[in-house]
Amino acid sequence: MAAFSLAVKSREGDGKRGARRVRREGFVPAVLYGPETAPITLSVPAHELSLLLKKGASYHTPIELKIEGNGASTKRVLIREARYHPVWGDLLHIDFYLIPTKRPLQVSIPLKLLGVPAGVADGGVMQCPTRRLLVLCSADRIPEVIEVDVSGVGKGHSLHASDVKLPEGVRCVERTDVTIVTVLMPKEEEKKPEEVAAAAPAEGAPAEGAAAAPAEGEAKAGAEAKPAATGKAAGKAAGKGPEKAPAKGAEKPAEKAAAKPAGKGKG
């Protein structure tokens, strides 16, 4: 494991005003705490801390903290929390946790997946719901990563925390049923080109479920067999309104002509 070291200064005073003063001087306010020490306020050089983080120092990497000033000493610590500005992204504060010497330590270790699941070769889809594993170990046995072989995971199967082989002296404190890797069945198999062509209707053929258009002879026969419209419907079809019934007592034209007497001849 890579060894990281950082020189810091002890500082007096606390609160927002003191933290702003420390930042103006090019330092990051920090605090060191743990079960075997009282809290110690520190000033960390911002540039050196930035370089250390870029080199790979993280939450599970031990750091030798060289404290200068009153009560100068060297402490082996872990980064517990780092707070950044929500807009500018500047590091505002950092917490260091003193690694205990008399008891094991709980740390979150990243997982490194090795191989390709057998289910992926069969058309499955791999998902990794867990990226880190919480373990218990002594400070000198903290692993950088935990390697997990996933090549034996088939389609429809999963790999759990209980299946992960851990280094010597490292014990998993996660639930044994926590899923590390799972290979799922695809939601819908893609159809082959010949299946798509067979399912599509031929050009000019009616779509599935649609009634076929009648032939020309059938259309004429249907038109001849259709009964003529009567009553009001017939009047509308001819473009005229319906015939009105004669008023009560009115004479029909034929009867009126028959009732008229014939004219007399001359002389």
Phi and psi restraints in degrees (value plus and minus 20) as a CYANA .aco file:
   2 ALA   PHI     -86.4   -46.4
   2 ALA   PSI     120.1   160.1
   3 ALA   PHI    -116.9   -76.9
   3 ALA   PSI     109.8   149.8
   4 PHE   PHI    -137.3   -97.3
   4 PHE   PSI     121.9   161.9
   5 SER   PHI    -156.6  -116.6
   5 SER   PSI     131.8   171.8
   6 LEU   PHI    -170.1  -130.1
   6 LEU   PSI     109.8   149.8
   7 ALA   PHI    -111.9   -71.9
   7 ALA   PSI     107.0   147.0
   8 VAL   PHI    -150.2  -110.2
   8 VAL   PSI     150.1   190.1
   9 LYS   PHI    -141.6  -101.6
   9 LYS   PSI     121.3   161.3
  10 SER   PHI     -97.2   -57.2
  10 SER   PSI     126.7   166.7
  11 ARG   PHI    -155.7  -115.7
  11 ARG   PSI     137.0   177.0
  12 GLU   PHI    -129.1   -89.1
  12 GLU   PSI     134.0   174.0
  13 GLY   PHI      70.5   110.5
  13 GLY   PSI     136.1   176.1
  14 ASP   PHI    -168.6  -128.6
  14 ASP   PSI     158.8   198.8
  15 GLY   PHI      79.2   119.2
  15 GLY   PSI     154.1   194.1
  16 LYS   PHI     -86.8   -46.8
  16 LYS   PSI     -58.1   -18.1
  17 ARG   PHI     -84.8   -44.8
  17 ARG   PSI     -63.9   -23.9
  18 GLY   PHI     -85.6   -45.6
  18 GLY   PSI     -57.3   -17.3
  19 ALA   PHI     -86.2   -46.2
  19 ALA   PSI     -60.2   -20.2
  20 ARG   PHI     -84.8   -44.8
  20 ARG   PSI     -58.1   -18.1
  21 ARG   PHI     -84.6   -44.6
  21 ARG   PSI     -61.0   -21.0
  22 VAL   PHI     -83.0   -43.0
  22 VAL   PSI     -60.9   -20.9
  23 ARG   PHI     -87.1   -47.1
  23 ARG   PSI     -57.7   -17.7
  24 ARG   PHI     -83.4   -43.4
  24 ARG   PSI     -47.2    -7.2
  25 GLU   PHI    -106.1   -66.1
  25 GLU   PSI     -17.3    22.7
  26 GLY   PHI      69.2   109.2
  26 GLY   PSI       1.2    41.2
  27 PHE   PHI    -139.0   -99.0
  27 PHE   PSI     144.1   184.1
  28 VAL   PHI    -131.9   -91.9
  28 VAL   PSI     103.9   143.9
  29 PRO   PHI     -85.5   -45.5
  29 PRO   PSI     121.1   161.1
  30 ALA   PHI    -165.4  -125.4
  30 ALA   PSI     146.4   186.4
  31 VAL   PHI    -160.5  -120.5
  31 VAL   PSI     121.8   161.8
  32 LEU   PHI    -134.7   -94.7
  32 LEU   PSI     108.8   148.8
  33 TYR   PHI    -166.6  -126.6
  33 TYR   PSI     151.6   191.6
  34 GLY   PHI     144.7   184.7
  34 GLY   PSI     154.6   194.6
  35 PRO   PHI     -90.3   -50.3
  35 PRO   PSI     -36.4     3.6
  36 GLU   PHI    -132.6   -92.6
  36 GLU   PSI      -4.8    35.2
  37 THR   PHI    -172.9  -132.9
  37 THR   PSI     132.9   172.9
  38 ALA   PHI     -99.4   -59.4
  38 ALA   PSI     133.8   173.8
  39 PRO   PHI     -78.8   -38.8
  39 PRO   PSI     115.5   155.5
  40 ILE   PHI    -144.0  -104.0
  40 ILE   PSI     105.8   145.8
  41 THR   PHI    -106.5   -66.5
  41 THR   PSI     119.3   159.3
  42 LEU   PHI    -154.1  -114.1
  42 LEU   PSI     141.5   181.5
  43 SER   PHI    -140.3  -100.3
  43 SER   PSI     101.7   141.7
  44 VAL   PHI    -130.4   -90.4
  44 VAL   PSI     109.6   149.6
  45 PRO   PHI     -79.1   -39.1
  45 PRO   PSI     104.1   144.1
  46 ALA   PHI     -83.4   -43.4
  46 ALA   PSI     -60.9   -20.9
  47 HIS   PHI     -87.6   -47.6
  47 HIS   PSI     -66.9   -26.9
  48 GLU   PHI     -83.8   -43.8
  48 GLU   PSI     -57.8   -17.8
  49 LEU   PHI     -86.2   -46.2
  49 LEU   PSI     -60.0   -20.0
  50 SER   PHI     -82.6   -42.6
  50 SER   PSI     -62.3   -22.3
  51 LEU   PHI     -83.8   -43.8
  51 LEU   PSI     -58.7   -18.7
  52 LEU   PHI     -84.2   -44.2
  52 LEU   PSI     -60.6   -20.6
  53 LEU   PHI     -88.9   -48.9
  53 LEU   PSI     -55.4   -15.4
  54 LYS   PHI     -88.9   -48.9
  54 LYS   PSI     -47.5    -7.5
  55 LYS   PHI     -96.2   -56.2
  55 LYS   PSI     -32.1     7.9
  56 GLY   PHI     101.6   141.6
  56 GLY   PSI     -16.7    23.3
  57 ALA   PHI     -85.2   -45.2
  57 ALA   PSI     114.5   154.5
  58 SER   PHI    -164.9  -124.9
  58 SER   PSI    -187.7  -147.7
  59 TYR   PHI     -89.5   -49.5
  59 TYR   PSI     -38.1     1.9
  60 HIS   PHI    -132.5   -92.5
  60 HIS   PSI      -4.8    35.2
  61 THR   PHI    -124.8   -84.8
  61 THR   PSI      99.6   139.6
  62 PRO   PHI     -84.8   -44.8
  62 PRO   PSI     119.9   159.9
  63 ILE   PHI    -148.3  -108.3
  63 ILE   PSI     115.1   155.1
  64 GLU   PHI    -106.6   -66.6
  64 GLU   PSI      93.5   133.5
  65 LEU   PHI    -119.2   -79.2
  65 LEU   PSI      92.7   132.7
  66 LYS   PHI    -115.6   -75.6
  66 LYS   PSI      86.0   126.0
  67 ILE   PHI    -110.8   -70.8
  67 ILE   PSI     102.4   142.4
  68 GLU   PHI    -122.0   -82.0
  68 GLU   PSI     137.7   177.7
  69 GLY   PHI      85.9   125.9
  69 GLY   PSI    -171.2  -131.2
  70 ASN   PHI     -86.4   -46.4
  70 ASN   PSI     109.8   149.8
  71 GLY   PHI      48.0    88.0
  71 GLY   PSI      24.5    64.5
  72 ALA   PHI     -78.1   -38.1
  72 ALA   PSI     116.7   156.7
  73 SER   PHI    -183.3  -143.3
  73 SER   PSI     154.0   194.0
  74 THR   PHI    -141.0  -101.0
  74 THR   PSI     106.5   146.5
  75 LYS   PHI    -140.4  -100.4
  75 LYS   PSI     124.2   164.2
  76 ARG   PHI    -119.6   -79.6
  76 ARG   PSI      98.3   138.3
  77 VAL   PHI    -152.5  -112.5
  77 VAL   PSI     148.9   188.9
  78 LEU   PHI    -142.9  -102.9
  78 LEU   PSI     130.3   170.3
  79 ILE   PHI     -95.9   -55.9
  79 ILE   PSI     100.3   140.3
  80 ARG   PHI    -114.8   -74.8
  80 ARG   PSI     -59.9   -19.9
  81 GLU   PHI    -176.8  -136.8
  81 GLU   PSI     121.4   161.4
  82 ALA   PHI    -149.9  -109.9
  82 ALA   PSI     107.0   147.0
  83 ARG   PHI    -130.9   -90.9
  83 ARG   PSI     112.4   152.4
  84 TYR   PHI    -136.5   -96.5
  84 TYR   PSI     138.2   178.2
  85 HIS   PHI     -88.0   -48.0
  85 HIS   PSI     112.7   152.7
  86 PRO   PHI     -86.9   -46.9
  86 PRO   PSI     -40.6    -0.6
  87 VAL   PHI    -127.6   -87.6
  87 VAL   PSI     -72.9   -32.9
  88 TRP   PHI    -104.9   -64.9
  88 TRP   PSI     -40.4    -0.4
  89 GLY   PHI      60.7   100.7
  89 GLY   PSI     -11.7    28.3
  90 ASP   PHI     -92.6   -52.6
  90 ASP   PSI     125.3   165.3
  91 LEU   PHI     -94.2   -54.2
  91 LEU   PSI      98.7   138.7
  92 LEU   PHI    -115.6   -75.6
  92 LEU   PSI     -56.0   -16.0
  93 HIS   PHI    -180.3  -140.3
  93 HIS   PSI     129.8   169.8
  94 ILE   PHI    -159.0  -119.0
  94 ILE   PSI     120.0   160.0
  95 ASP   PHI    -130.2   -90.2
  95 ASP   PSI     111.6   151.6
  96 PHE   PHI    -129.8   -89.8
  96 PHE   PSI     120.6   160.6
  97 TYR   PHI    -134.1   -94.1
  97 TYR   PSI     102.6   142.6
  98 LEU   PHI     -90.5   -50.5
  98 LEU   PSI     104.5   144.5
  99 ILE   PHI     -90.7   -50.7
  99 ILE   PSI     102.3   142.3
 100 PRO   PHI     -90.1   -50.1
 100 PRO   PSI     126.5   166.5
 101 THR   PHI    -119.5   -79.5
 101 THR   PSI     -34.5     5.5
 102 LYS   PHI    -128.2   -88.2
 102 LYS   PSI     -18.7    21.3
 103 ARG   PHI    -172.8  -132.8
 103 ARG   PSI     137.1   177.1
 104 PRO   PHI     -88.7   -48.7
 104 PRO   PSI     146.6   186.6
 105 LEU   PHI    -142.5  -102.5
 105 LEU   PSI     120.2   160.2
 106 GLN   PHI    -112.0   -72.0
 106 GLN   PSI     103.8   143.8
 107 VAL   PHI    -156.2  -116.2
 107 VAL   PSI     131.9   171.9
 108 SER   PHI    -119.4   -79.4
 108 SER   PSI      97.1   137.1
 109 ILE   PHI    -128.7   -88.7
 109 ILE   PSI     113.4   153.4
 110 PRO   PHI     -89.7   -49.7
 110 PRO   PSI     131.0   171.0
 111 LEU   PHI    -118.9   -78.9
 111 LEU   PSI     121.5   161.5
 112 LYS   PHI    -139.7   -99.7
 112 LYS   PSI      94.5   134.5
 113 LEU   PHI    -105.1   -65.1
 113 LEU   PSI     112.5   152.5
 114 LEU   PHI    -134.3   -94.3
 114 LEU   PSI     114.4   154.4
 115 GLY   PHI      65.0   105.0
 115 GLY   PSI     157.9   197.9
 116 VAL   PHI    -138.4   -98.4
 116 VAL   PSI     107.4   147.4
 117 PRO   PHI     -76.4   -36.4
 117 PRO   PSI     122.4   162.4
 118 ALA   PHI     -82.9   -42.9
 118 ALA   PSI     -50.8   -10.8
 119 GLY   PHI     -87.6   -47.6
 119 GLY   PSI     -46.3    -6.3
 120 VAL   PHI     -89.0   -49.0
 120 VAL   PSI     -57.5   -17.5
 121 ALA   PHI     -85.7   -45.7
 121 ALA   PSI     -44.3    -4.3
 122 ASP   PHI    -110.6   -70.6
 122 ASP   PSI     -13.4    26.6
 123 GLY   PHI      83.5   123.5
 123 GLY   PSI     -15.5    24.5
 124 GLY   PHI     -99.5   -59.5
 124 GLY   PSI     153.0   193.0
 125 VAL   PHI    -140.7  -100.7
 125 VAL   PSI     104.2   144.2
 126 MET   PHI    -107.8   -67.8
 126 MET   PSI     117.7   157.7
 127 GLN   PHI    -149.4  -109.4
 127 GLN   PSI     124.7   164.7
 128 CYS   PHI    -144.4  -104.4
 128 CYS   PSI      64.7   104.7
 129 PRO   PHI     -90.2   -50.2
 129 PRO   PSI     -39.9     0.1
 130 THR   PHI    -140.4  -100.4
 130 THR   PSI     106.2   146.2
 131 ARG   PHI    -129.4   -89.4
 131 ARG   PSI     -36.4     3.6
 132 ARG   PHI    -155.9  -115.9
 132 ARG   PSI     138.6   178.6
 133 LEU   PHI    -152.5  -112.5
 133 LEU   PSI     110.5   150.5
 134 LEU   PHI    -105.5   -65.5
 134 LEU   PSI     102.2   142.2
 135 VAL   PHI    -148.2  -108.2
 135 VAL   PSI     146.3   186.3
 136 LEU   PHI    -142.3  -102.3
 136 LEU   PSI     104.9   144.9
 137 CYS   PHI    -181.8  -141.8
 137 CYS   PSI     149.4   189.4
 138 SER   PHI     -98.2   -58.2
 138 SER   PSI     144.5   184.5
 139 ALA   PHI     -84.1   -44.1
 139 ALA   PSI     -50.3   -10.3
 140 ASP   PHI    -104.5   -64.5
 140 ASP   PSI     -18.4    21.6
 141 ARG   PHI    -140.9  -100.9
 141 ARG   PSI      -2.8    37.2
 142 ILE   PHI     -91.5   -51.5
 142 ILE   PSI      97.5   137.5
 143 PRO   PHI    -100.1   -60.1
 143 PRO   PSI     130.9   170.9
 144 GLU   PHI     -90.5   -50.5
 144 GLU   PSI     -64.8   -24.8
 145 VAL   PHI    -161.4  -121.4
 145 VAL   PSI     142.4   182.4
 146 ILE   PHI    -133.6   -93.6
 146 ILE   PSI      97.8   137.8
 147 GLU   PHI    -104.0   -64.0
 147 GLU   PSI     114.9   154.9
 148 VAL   PHI    -148.5  -108.5
 148 VAL   PSI     101.2   141.2
 149 ASP   PHI    -105.3   -65.3
 149 ASP   PSI      96.5   136.5
 150 VAL   PHI    -129.8   -89.8
 150 VAL   PSI     -11.1    28.9
 151 SER   PHI     -86.1   -46.1
 151 SER   PSI     -42.4    -2.4
 152 GLY   PHI    -111.5   -71.5
 152 GLY   PSI     -15.8    24.2
 153 VAL   PHI    -102.1   -62.1
 153 VAL   PSI      97.0   137.0
 154 GLY   PHI    -108.9   -68.9
 154 GLY   PSI     155.8   195.8
 155 LYS   PHI     -88.3   -48.3
 155 LYS   PSI     108.1   148.1
 156 GLY   PHI      66.4   106.4
 156 GLY   PSI     -13.2    26.8
 157 HIS   PHI    -137.4   -97.4
 157 HIS   PSI     147.3   187.3
 158 SER   PHI    -156.7  -116.7
 158 SER   PSI     141.3   181.3
 159 LEU   PHI    -138.4   -98.4
 159 LEU   PSI     107.6   147.6
 160 HIS   PHI    -130.6   -90.6
 160 HIS   PSI     152.6   192.6
 161 ALA   PHI     -80.4   -40.4
 161 ALA   PSI     -51.8   -11.8
 162 SER   PHI     -88.4   -48.4
 162 SER   PSI     -37.8     2.2
 163 ASP   PHI    -111.0   -71.0
 163 ASP   PSI     -25.8    14.2
 164 VAL   PHI    -103.0   -63.0
 164 VAL   PSI     110.5   150.5
 165 LYS   PHI    -108.0   -68.0
 165 LYS   PSI      98.8   138.8
 166 LEU   PHI    -118.5   -78.5
 166 LEU   PSI     134.6   174.6
 167 PRO   PHI     -83.3   -43.3
 167 PRO   PSI     142.7   182.7
 168 GLU   PHI     -83.4   -43.4
 168 GLU   PSI     116.0   156.0
 169 GLY   PHI      63.0   103.0
 169 GLY   PSI     -15.4    24.6
 170 VAL   PHI    -136.1   -96.1
 170 VAL   PSI     109.8   149.8
 171 ARG   PHI    -143.9  -103.9
 171 ARG   PSI     114.8   154.8
 172 CYS   PHI     -99.4   -59.4
 172 CYS   PSI     114.7   154.7
 173 VAL   PHI    -132.9   -92.9
 173 VAL   PSI     -12.5    27.5
 174 GLU   PHI     -96.8   -56.8
 174 GLU   PSI     145.8   185.8
 175 ARG   PHI     -85.5   -45.5
 175 ARG   PSI     123.1   163.1
 176 THR   PHI     -87.7   -47.7
 176 THR   PSI     -41.1    -1.1
 177 ASP   PHI    -113.4   -73.4
 177 ASP   PSI     -10.9    29.1
 178 VAL   PHI     -85.8   -45.8
 178 VAL   PSI     107.0   147.0
 179 THR   PHI    -101.5   -61.5
 179 THR   PSI     106.5   146.5
 180 ILE   PHI    -112.4   -72.4
 180 ILE   PSI     -72.0   -32.0
 181 VAL   PHI    -159.6  -119.6
 181 VAL   PSI     120.1   160.1
 182 THR   PHI    -158.1  -118.1
 182 THR   PSI     124.7   164.7
 183 VAL   PHI    -134.1   -94.1
 183 VAL   PSI      94.5   134.5
 184 LEU   PHI    -117.4   -77.4
 184 LEU   PSI     135.2   175.2
 185 MET   PHI     -94.2   -54.2
 185 MET   PSI     121.2   161.2
 186 PRO   PHI     -84.0   -44.0
 186 PRO   PSI     127.6   167.6
 187 LYS   PHI     -85.5   -45.5
 187 LYS   PSI     -59.9   -19.9
 188 GLU   PHI    -167.3  -127.3
 188 GLU   PSI     104.1   144.1
 189 GLU   PHI     -92.4   -52.4
 189 GLU   PSI     117.0   157.0
 190 GLU   PHI     -92.5   -52.5
 190 GLU   PSI     115.6   155.6
 191 LYS   PHI     -97.3   -57.3
 191 LYS   PSI     127.5   167.5
 192 LYS   PHI     -94.6   -54.6
 192 LYS   PSI     136.1   176.1
 193 PRO   PHI     -77.0   -37.0
 193 PRO   PSI     -58.0   -18.0
 194 GLU   PHI     -89.1   -49.1
 194 GLU   PSI     -50.6   -10.6
 195 GLU   PHI     -90.0   -50.0
 195 GLU   PSI     -58.7   -18.7
 196 VAL   PHI     -84.8   -44.8
 196 VAL   PSI     -60.8   -20.8
 197 ALA   PHI     -86.0   -46.0
 197 ALA   PSI     -57.2   -17.2
 198 ALA   PHI     -89.6   -49.6
 198 ALA   PSI     -53.6   -13.6
 199 ALA   PHI     -97.6   -57.6
 199 ALA   PSI     -44.8    -4.8
 200 ALA   PHI     -97.7   -57.7
 200 ALA   PSI     120.6   160.6
 201 PRO   PHI     -90.7   -50.7
 201 PRO   PSI     128.6   168.6
 202 ALA   PHI     -87.1   -47.1
 202 ALA   PSI     137.9   177.9
 203 GLU   PHI     -84.7   -44.7
 203 GLU   PSI     105.4   145.4
 204 GLY   PHI      71.7   111.7
 204 GLY   PSI     -32.4     7.6
 205 ALA   PHI    -103.2   -63.2
 205 ALA   PSI     127.2   167.2
 206 PRO   PHI     -89.1   -49.1
 206 PRO   PSI     131.3   171.3
 207 ALA   PHI     -87.3   -47.3
 207 ALA   PSI     139.5   179.5
 208 GLU   PHI     -83.6   -43.6
 208 GLU   PSI     110.8   150.8
 209 GLY   PHI      72.6   112.6
 209 GLY   PSI     -29.2    10.8
 210 ALA   PHI    -113.1   -73.1
 210 ALA   PSI     124.5   164.5
 211 ALA   PHI     -94.7   -54.7
 211 ALA   PSI     122.7   162.7
 212 ALA   PHI     -93.0   -53.0
 212 ALA   PSI     126.3   166.3
 213 ALA   PHI     -92.1   -52.1
 213 ALA   PSI     119.0   159.0
 214 PRO   PHI     -88.5   -48.5
 214 PRO   PSI     130.3   170.3
 215 ALA   PHI     -89.2   -49.2
 215 ALA   PSI     146.9   186.9
 216 GLU   PHI     -83.5   -43.5
 216 GLU   PSI     -62.0   -22.0
 217 GLY   PHI     -86.2   -46.2
 217 GLY   PSI     -58.4   -18.4
 218 GLU   PHI     -85.7   -45.7
 218 GLU   PSI     -55.9   -15.9
 219 ALA   PHI     -84.6   -44.6
 219 ALA   PSI     -62.9   -22.9
 220 LYS   PHI     -85.2   -45.2
 220 LYS   PSI     -61.5   -21.5
 221 ALA   PHI     -83.4   -43.4
 221 ALA   PSI     -57.5   -17.5
 222 GLY   PHI     -86.9   -46.9
 222 GLY   PSI     -55.9   -15.9
 223 ALA   PHI     -88.2   -48.2
 223 ALA   PSI     -59.5   -19.5
 224 GLU   PHI     -88.8   -48.8
 224 GLU   PSI     -55.0   -15.0
 225 ALA   PHI     -95.5   -55.5
 225 ALA   PSI     -32.0     8.0
 226 LYS   PHI     -92.3   -52.3
 226 LYS   PSI     105.0   145.0
 227 PRO   PHI     -85.7   -45.7
 227 PRO   PSI     130.9   170.9
 228 ALA   PHI     -90.3   -50.3
 228 ALA   PSI     128.1   168.1
 229 ALA   PHI     -95.3   -55.3
 229 ALA   PSI     128.5   168.5
 230 THR   PHI    -146.6  -106.6
 230 THR   PSI     144.2   184.2
 231 GLY   PHI      47.8    87.8
 231 GLY   PSI    -160.1  -120.1
 232 LYS   PHI     -83.0   -43.0
 232 LYS   PSI     -57.0   -17.0
 233 ALA   PHI     -80.9   -40.9
 233 ALA   PSI     -57.1   -17.1
 234 ALA   PHI     -86.6   -46.6
 234 ALA   PSI     -58.5   -18.5
 235 GLY   PHI     -85.3   -45.3
 235 GLY   PSI     -60.9   -20.9
 236 LYS   PHI     -85.2   -45.2
 236 LYS   PSI     -60.5   -20.5
 237 ALA   PHI     -82.8   -42.8
 237 ALA   PSI     -54.4   -14.4
 238 ALA   PHI    -101.9   -61.9
 238 ALA   PSI     -23.0    17.0
 239 GLY   PHI      64.9   104.9
 239 GLY   PSI      -9.8    30.2
 240 LYS   PHI    -138.2   -98.2
 240 LYS   PSI     139.8   179.8
 241 GLY   PHI     -96.9   -56.9
 241 GLY   PSI     150.8   190.8
 242 PRO   PHI     -89.8   -49.8
 242 PRO   PSI     128.0   168.0
 243 GLU   PHI     -88.5   -48.5
 243 GLU   PSI     115.6   155.6
 244 LYS   PHI    -108.3   -68.3
 244 LYS   PSI     121.0   161.0
 245 ALA   PHI     -93.2   -53.2
 245 ALA   PSI     124.3   164.3
 246 PRO   PHI     -85.1   -45.1
 246 PRO   PSI     128.0   168.0
 247 ALA   PHI     -85.9   -45.9
 247 ALA   PSI     137.0   177.0
 248 LYS   PHI     -84.1   -44.1
 248 LYS   PSI     111.5   151.5
 249 GLY   PHI      67.2   107.2
 249 GLY   PSI     -29.7    10.3
 250 ALA   PHI     -98.3   -58.3
 250 ALA   PSI     122.2   162.2
 251 GLU   PHI    -108.8   -68.8
 251 GLU   PSI     124.4   164.4
 252 LYS   PHI     -92.3   -52.3
 252 LYS   PSI     131.9   171.9
 253 PRO   PHI     -77.1   -37.1
 253 PRO   PSI     -58.2   -18.2
 254 ALA   PHI     -86.7   -46.7
 254 ALA   PSI     -61.0   -21.0
 255 GLU   PHI     -88.4   -48.4
 255 GLU   PSI     -57.5   -17.5
 256 LYS   PHI     -83.1   -43.1
 256 LYS   PSI     -61.3   -21.3
 257 ALA   PHI     -86.1   -46.1
 257 ALA   PSI     -56.2   -16.2
 258 ALA   PHI     -90.4   -50.4
 258 ALA   PSI     -51.0   -11.0
 259 ALA   PHI     -99.1   -59.1
 259 ALA   PSI     -35.7     4.3
 260 LYS   PHI     -95.5   -55.5
 260 LYS   PSI     106.3   146.3
 261 PRO   PHI     -90.1   -50.1
 261 PRO   PSI     131.3   171.3
 262 ALA   PHI     -94.5   -54.5
 262 ALA   PSI     124.0   164.0
 263 GLY   PHI     -90.6   -50.6
 263 GLY   PSI     130.7   170.7
 264 LYS   PHI    -106.0   -66.0
 264 LYS   PSI     128.2   168.2
 265 GLY   PHI     -98.8   -58.8
 265 GLY   PSI     142.1   182.1
 266 LYS   PHI     -97.6   -57.6
 266 LYS   PSI     121.9   161.9
